[in-house]
Amino acid sequence: MIPYPAPLLGVGGARTGLPGVHLLEVQDVNGNTYFWSDRGTEAWPSVLRGESQLFVPWLLAAGPFVYNRSQVTNAGSFTVQNVSGTSLARDVETILRATTLEGAVFVYRYWNAAAQAAWIYLDGTLTLSGATDDTATFRSKPFINEAEDEAPMEQYCETCQLNWGGPRCGSTEPTECSYSFQTCQVVERPMISLNSYEKNYGETTDPSPLLVINRSRRI
């Protein structure tokens, strides 16, 4: 069940009414904000600023959007015009030269002015997927994408790869270990491959006790 606000439910079944407007807010990694819509320059409520902002008519298309009710990521695309200004200094091209929109935070809403609420709401980050002399296309990515998480490189060898005292190590001892199985303080957690060539823990200093055995038989 999608929990629509009560004002939207009141205007949703109406045969006539104001058409929705596509609103796209973008904040780049330097803190600059941009407000784009598919209409003329008008003031609309802003999520990033918390107050009304002027949205300029740069947004040509929004979507299609793909939603998944699982860890599969939601996805969508936005096409922004790039034709204002001279051919040497296009709108979006100027922004891309001055800053970067790769990884910029965005908020998209399909806004119903009569209800003052959004039929569709989507947020995440942007990545540039294509640009021409006339348009620039951005692809949306969610804030959390487990498929793109980078795990640290580790080697399965005789030296433990865990950081001593860290969450994965779990040691609470005051003295750091030697990153070997022999000096491990939480023996159920180390990432160690035991073999007969392990030498990183040092040679033993005490000689092994010897017992002399006379194997001769008396007749």
Buried (B, 14 or more C-beta within 10 A) or exposed (E): EEEBEEEBEEBEEEEEEEEBBBBBBBBBEEEEBBBBBBBEEBEBBBBBEEEEBEBBBBBBBBBEBEEEEEEEBBBBBBBBBBEEEEEEEBBBBBBBEEBEBEEBBBBBBBBBBBBEBBBBEBBBBBEBEEBEEEBBBBBBBBEEBEEEEEEEEEEEEBBBBBEBBEEEBEBEEEEEBBBBBEBBBBEEBBBBEEEEEBEBBEEEEEEEEEEEEEEEEEE
